[in-house]
Amino acid sequence: MEVLESCRKVAEKSRFVRIDKGALERFSGMLSAQDVAVPPWEAGFHFRGNEEETVAYLLVLDTLNFCFWPAPGKMTWEIPCESGWLSGYYALALSLKRALETGTPLVDPEYLVSLSLEGLKEILGGRGELQLLKPRLEILRELGRVLLERFDGKAFKIVRSAHGSAVTLARLLAESQSSFKDVAEYRGEKVYFYKRAQIFAADLYGTFSGESWGHFRDMQALTAFADYKLPQVLRHVGILHYEKRLGDRVDQKIPLEAGGVEEVEIRANTIVAVERIRQELAGLGKNLRAFEMDWILWNLGQEEAFKERPYHRTITIFY
């Protein structure tokens, strides 16, 4: 896939980020020794209706799946749940689930096209402030328009158009909607990430347990999903090393430019490092796919031990 190919080229030329081979081998050995398992799909946070509604819900969810960290001086966005307060991706998944279950027609593209900012705020609810609310609204409206104009208003028809290929599905989303066109430029060459587009395929796989709308013949071709949590984990275990000035900026929570050299190097090296971990584990007899490695690392990133150093901050709609 062009994602891994283009990211490898960045990793070979990187000036601000490098991958520590020894640390990668040690970490892989530790994962193998612990017989780490792929986390189960968190069905409790996600909506499940009939199959077509569920596909549409996941597409709305992954359309909004980015930038959950708070702006400086602002409170993290979070929603009430049984155990207290919930933030981040799971808060988004649960807030959309609740909206659907109480009659909000989130899976209707005509509703998305006409959605107001106040309507979106009501759907999300909770307390604190979620960044990029206006762009999120425009992205939802774009999704509604594309569904109406190209797919008869049906999200499942996007999936059907991919003909059982997760890679084709990711490319189709990137081609049809600007918000999924997660492509940067590095030294004059395009670098493909397709973070949210690939996640949609993986979420379909997880929701449907690899069957029905979640059955793809090429799930092994997906890469890790380049966000801000995975590099935080990889840096914590010594696999990713940042040049001192970059490391200081990340530690001081100074935002990095979206599409800038440093940010692209962090994301590209993350994808390459996860692929190398996958290969190391395969050599140790544990066969995992890159998206499953992503799930494992992302879950580790929710543990306090992996939050000693901050994640890099970039204001972007892509992750």
Secondary structure, 3 states (H helix, E strand, C coil): CHHHHHHHHHHHHCCCEEECHHHHHHHHHHHHHCCCCCCCCCHHHCCCCCHHHHHHHHHHHHHCCCCCCCCCCCCECEEEECCEEEEHHHHHHHHHHHHHHCCCCCCCHHHHHHCCHHHHHHHHCCECECCCHHHHHHHHHHHHHHHHHHCCCCHHHHHHHCCCCHHHHHHHHHHHCHHHCCEEEECCEEEECCHHHHHHHHHHHHHCCCCHHHCCCCHHHCCCCCCCHHHHHHHHCCCEEECHHHHHHHHCCCCCCCCCHHHHHHHHHHHHHHHHHHHHHHHCCCCCCHHHHHHHHHHHCCCHHHHCCCCCCCCCCCC
